[in-house]
Amino acid sequence: MKMALRALLATAATLLAPLASAADGIAFITNLRGEVAVDGAARPLLMSELGKGQKITIGKESQLAVMYIQSGKEYLLKAPGDYTVGEREITAAHGMPPPARETPWRASSQVLVKVSQSSSASIRMRSLAPPPKAEPKPALEFPVRGAVTLLQPTLRWAVPESKGPVEITLAIAGREDKPLARAKVTGTSHRFPVKLQPDTEYAWKVSVAGQDVGTARFRTLPVAAIQEAEKKRPAEKADFTDRLMYALLLQDIGAAQEAQEAWAKLAQERADLPELASLAK
């Protein structure tokens, strides 16, 4: 009974930690490698918040990147070293201050809490129980939920054994009887030449040989959100932090499925950060 109670309390502490730090968090972790400790505790989670006065220790051949929430200024802490989180900058206990760079990113504290809570809960549950069996992959893959940042998204689907051309229709939700576009294609993706309207819900359907494969709905984002996503979209080989921040941006503006795919790409690159794999699920 005592062991079960300890496990329950440990789980609760892990889940509530992001909420506790959110009240006074002024910075957060954007990257880490190797042995890193905050206030003497075990390795912190990626994107966990840091408060004023916290002590950071970087072990041999390790490093940590920290970004301030309000300013977007990012500091790179290298090994070996001891550092302190100040109100507007990070200082070193000895030697030169850590290098910093100005960035255009401004993180949302609410999104940081949600993402950190989600990843820590997923990691904890995987450690307490075996992973669930994989569910069958849906026939329609993208977009099937949430909003999209593009007005001409590439639709993707999976057809195990095609018996002929795939027929795709796209319509405004509620007006499926009057499709905006229709096409017959081979393969598993298609991009209609029709430019969609912002802040509008659409429905699309895939069928093969007259048999429906699946239907789904998605919404285009408002103009301001689309422009922000386009302006800040990083290049494929952009810095890790920039790509992580873009995934957070997608999460913040409601492009949940695009955010999930962004997390998945980062997780493939950084197998040492289980937080990313948990967000890609």
C-alpha positions as CSV (number, residue, x, y, z in Angstrom):
1,M,0.0,0.0,0.0
2,K,2.8,2.4,0.9
3,M,4.6,1.7,-2.4
4,A,1.4,2.3,-4.3
5,L,0.8,5.6,-2.5
6,R,4.4,6.8,-3.2
7,A,3.9,6.0,-6.9
8,L,0.7,7.9,-6.9
9,L,2.2,10.9,-5.2
10,A,5.2,10.8,-7.6
11,T,2.9,10.8,-10.5
12,A,0.9,13.7,-9.1
13,A,4.0,15.7,-8.5
14,T,5.2,15.2,-12.0
15,L,1.9,16.3,-13.5
16,L,1.5,19.3,-11.2
17,A,5.1,20.6,-11.5
18,P,4.5,22.6,-14.7
19,L,1.5,24.2,-13.1
20,A,3.5,25.1,-10.0
21,S,6.3,26.8,-12.0
22,A,3.9,28.6,-14.4
23,A,3.1,31.2,-11.8
24,D,6.7,32.6,-11.6
25,G,8.3,31.1,-14.7
26,I,10.2,33.7,-16.6
27,A,12.2,31.4,-18.9
28,F,12.1,27.9,-20.3
29,I,14.3,25.2,-21.7
30,T,14.6,25.0,-25.5
31,N,17.3,22.4,-25.9
32,L,19.5,20.2,-23.7
33,R,22.1,17.5,-24.1
34,G,23.8,15.3,-21.5
35,E,23.9,15.8,-17.8
36,V,21.9,18.9,-16.7
37,A,20.5,19.6,-13.2
38,V,18.2,22.4,-11.9
39,D,18.5,23.2,-8.2
40,G,20.3,19.8,-7.7
41,A,17.3,17.8,-9.1
42,A,17.4,15.2,-11.8
43,R,17.5,16.1,-15.5
44,P,14.7,18.7,-16.3
45,L,12.2,18.2,-19.1
46,L,12.4,20.0,-22.4
47,M,10.2,23.1,-22.3
48,S,9.9,23.1,-18.6
49,E,9.8,26.6,-17.1
50,L,12.5,28.2,-14.9
51,G,12.0,30.9,-12.2
52,K,14.2,33.7,-11.0
53,G,17.0,32.5,-8.7
54,Q,17.1,28.9,-9.9
55,K,20.5,27.3,-10.1
56,I,21.6,25.3,-13.2
57,T,24.5,22.9,-13.3
58,I,25.9,21.7,-16.6
59,G,27.9,18.4,-16.5
60,K,30.9,17.5,-18.7
61,E,30.2,17.5,-22.4
62,S,26.7,18.7,-21.9
63,Q,24.8,21.9,-22.7
64,L,21.5,23.7,-22.2
65,A,19.6,26.4,-24.1
66,V,17.2,28.7,-22.2
67,M,14.9,31.3,-23.6
68,Y,13.2,34.1,-21.8
69,I,9.5,34.2,-22.3
70,Q,9.0,37.9,-22.7
71,S,12.1,38.9,-24.6
72,G,12.7,35.8,-26.6
73,K,16.4,36.0,-25.8
74,E,18.1,32.6,-25.8
75,Y,21.2,31.7,-23.7
76,L,23.4,28.7,-24.4
77,L,24.9,27.2,-21.3
78,K,28.0,25.0,-21.8
79,A,29.9,22.6,-19.7
80,P,31.2,22.5,-17.2
81,G,29.6,25.3,-15.3
82,D,27.1,26.7,-12.7
83,Y,24.6,29.3,-13.7
84,T,21.8,31.4,-12.1
85,V,18.6,32.4,-13.7
86,G,18.2,36.2,-13.3
87,E,15.2,38.3,-14.0
88,R,16.4,39.3,-17.6
89,E,19.6,37.3,-18.1
90,I,21.5,34.2,-17.0
91,T,24.8,34.7,-15.2
92,A,27.7,32.3,-14.6
93,A,29.1,31.6,-11.2
94,H,32.6,31.8,-12.6
95,G,34.1,33.1,-15.9
96,M,32.5,34.7,-18.8
97,P,28.7,35.0,-19.1
98,P,27.0,32.6,-21.5
99,P,26.5,33.6,-25.1
100,A,23.0,34.8,-26.1
101,R,21.1,35.5,-29.2
102,E,18.0,37.6,-30.0
103,T,15.1,35.7,-31.5
104,P,11.7,36.7,-32.9
105,W,9.9,34.1,-30.8
106,R,7.5,34.9,-27.9
107,A,6.2,31.9,-26.2
108,S,2.8,31.6,-24.6
109,S,2.9,30.6,-20.9
110,Q,-0.4,28.8,-21.2
111,V,0.8,26.7,-24.2
112,L,4.1,25.9,-22.3
113,V,2.1,24.6,-19.4
114,K,-0.2,22.5,-21.6
115,V,2.6,21.1,-23.6
116,S,4.8,20.4,-20.6
117,Q,2.0,18.8,-18.7
118,S,1.0,16.6,-21.7
119,S,4.6,15.4,-22.4
120,S,5.3,14.7,-18.7
121,A,2.1,12.8,-18.2
122,S,2.7,10.7,-21.3
123,I,6.3,9.8,-20.2
124,R,5.1,8.9,-16.7
125,M,2.3,6.7,-18.0
126,R,4.6,4.9,-20.4
127,S,6.9,4.2,-17.4
128,L,4.1,2.8,-15.3
129,A,2.4,0.6,-17.9
130,P,3.1,-1.1,-21.2
131,P,2.3,1.0,-24.3
132,P,-1.2,0.4,-25.8
133,K,-1.6,-1.6,-28.9
134,A,-1.5,0.6,-32.1
135,E,-4.9,1.3,-33.5
136,P,-5.6,0.8,-37.2
137,K,-4.5,3.7,-39.3
138,P,-7.4,5.9,-40.5
139,A,-8.0,5.9,-44.3
140,L,-7.8,9.7,-44.4
141,E,-4.5,11.1,-42.9
142,F,-4.4,14.9,-43.4
143,P,-6.1,17.1,-42.6
144,V,-8.6,15.2,-40.4
145,R,-8.8,17.4,-37.3
146,G,-8.1,20.9,-36.2
147,A,-7.1,23.8,-38.4
148,V,-4.6,24.2,-41.2
149,T,-2.1,27.0,-41.9
150,L,-2.4,26.7,-45.7
151,L,-5.2,27.8,-48.0
152,Q,-4.1,25.1,-50.5
153,P,-3.3,22.1,-48.3
154,T,-2.0,18.8,-49.7
155,L,-4.6,16.2,-48.8
156,R,-3.2,12.8,-47.9
157,W,-4.9,9.4,-47.4
158,A,-4.1,5.7,-47.3
159,V,-5.7,3.1,-49.6
160,P,-4.3,-0.4,-48.9
161,E,-5.4,-2.0,-52.2
162,S,-6.6,0.4,-54.8
163,K,-8.9,-1.0,-57.4
164,G,-8.6,2.0,-59.7
165,P,-8.2,5.8,-59.6
166,V,-8.9,7.6,-56.4
167,E,-11.8,10.1,-56.5
168,I,-11.5,13.1,-54.2
169,T,-14.1,15.8,-53.6
170,L,-13.7,19.0,-51.6
171,A,-16.6,21.1,-50.4
172,I,-17.6,23.7,-47.8
173,A,-18.9,21.8,-44.8
174,G,-22.6,21.5,-44.9
175,R,-22.6,21.9,-48.7
176,E,-21.2,18.5,-49.7
177,D,-23.8,18.2,-52.4
178,K,-22.1,21.1,-54.3
179,P,-18.3,20.3,-54.2
180,L,-15.9,23.1,-54.9
181,A,-13.5,20.7,-56.6
182,R,-13.3,17.1,-57.7
183,A,-10.5,15.0,-59.1
184,K,-9.5,11.5,-60.0
185,V,-5.9,10.7,-59.2
186,T,-3.4,7.8,-58.6
187,G,-1.3,7.8,-55.5
188,T,-2.0,8.9,-51.9
189,S,-2.0,12.7,-52.0
190,H,-3.4,15.6,-54.0
191,R,-3.4,19.4,-53.9
192,F,-6.4,21.1,-55.5
193,P,-5.6,24.3,-57.5
194,V,-8.5,25.9,-55.7
195,K,-7.5,28.5,-53.1
196,L,-9.7,28.1,-49.9
197,Q,-11.2,30.9,-47.8
198,P,-9.7,31.6,-44.4
199,D,-11.6,30.8,-41.2
200,T,-13.9,28.4,-43.1
201,E,-14.7,24.7,-42.4
202,Y,-14.3,22.3,-45.3
203,A,-15.2,18.6,-45.8
204,W,-13.4,16.2,-48.1
205,K,-14.1,12.6,-49.2
206,V,-12.1,9.9,-50.8
207,S,-13.7,7.0,-52.7
208,V,-12.4,4.1,-54.9
209,A,-14.5,2.3,-57.5
210,G,-17.6,4.0,-56.2
211,Q,-16.9,2.8,-52.6
212,D,-16.3,5.5,-49.9
213,V,-12.9,5.2,-48.3
214,G,-13.5,8.0,-45.7
215,T,-14.6,11.6,-45.1
216,A,-13.1,14.3,-42.8
217,R,-13.5,17.9,-41.9
218,F,-10.9,20.7,-41.2
219,R,-10.9,24.4,-40.8
220,T,-8.7,27.0,-42.3
221,L,-7.2,29.5,-39.9
222,P,-8.1,33.2,-39.8
223,V,-5.9,35.5,-42.0
224,A,-3.8,36.9,-39.1
225,A,-2.9,33.3,-37.9
226,I,-2.1,32.2,-41.5
227,Q,0.2,35.2,-42.0
228,E,2.0,34.6,-38.7
229,A,2.6,31.0,-39.5
230,E,3.9,31.8,-42.9
231,K,6.2,34.6,-41.6
232,K,7.7,32.4,-39.0
233,R,7.9,29.1,-40.9
234,P,11.5,27.9,-40.5
235,A,13.6,26.3,-43.2
236,E,14.2,22.5,-43.1
237,K,17.7,23.0,-41.8
238,A,16.9,25.8,-39.4
239,D,18.2,25.8,-35.8
240,F,16.6,23.2,-33.5
241,T,15.2,25.8,-31.3
242,D,13.5,27.7,-34.2
243,R,11.8,24.5,-35.3
244,L,10.7,23.7,-31.8
245,M,9.3,27.1,-31.3
246,Y,7.4,26.8,-34.6
247,A,5.8,23.6,-33.3
248,L,4.8,25.5,-30.2
249,L,3.3,28.3,-32.4
250,L,1.3,25.7,-34.4
251,Q,0.0,24.3,-31.1
252,D,-0.9,27.8,-30.0
253,I,-2.9,28.8,-33.1
254,G,-4.9,25.6,-33.2
255,A,-3.1,23.7,-36.0
256,A,-2.9,20.6,-33.8
257,Q,-2.2,18.1,-36.5
258,E,0.5,20.2,-38.2
259,A,2.0,20.6,-34.7
260,Q,2.0,16.9,-34.1
261,E,3.8,16.3,-37.4
262,A,6.4,18.9,-36.5
263,W,7.0,17.2,-33.1
264,A,7.4,13.9,-34.9
265,K,10.1,15.3,-37.2
266,L,12.0,16.7,-34.2
267,A,11.6,13.4,-32.3
268,Q,13.2,11.5,-35.2
269,E,16.1,13.8,-35.0
270,R,16.5,13.8,-31.2
271,A,15.8,10.3,-29.8
272,D,17.5,11.5,-26.6
273,L,14.5,13.7,-25.8
274,P,11.5,11.4,-25.1
275,E,9.3,14.5,-24.5
276,L,9.2,15.1,-28.3
277,A,8.1,11.5,-29.0
278,S,5.3,11.8,-26.4
279,L,4.0,15.0,-28.1
280,A,4.1,13.3,-31.6
281,K,1.6,10.7,-30.4
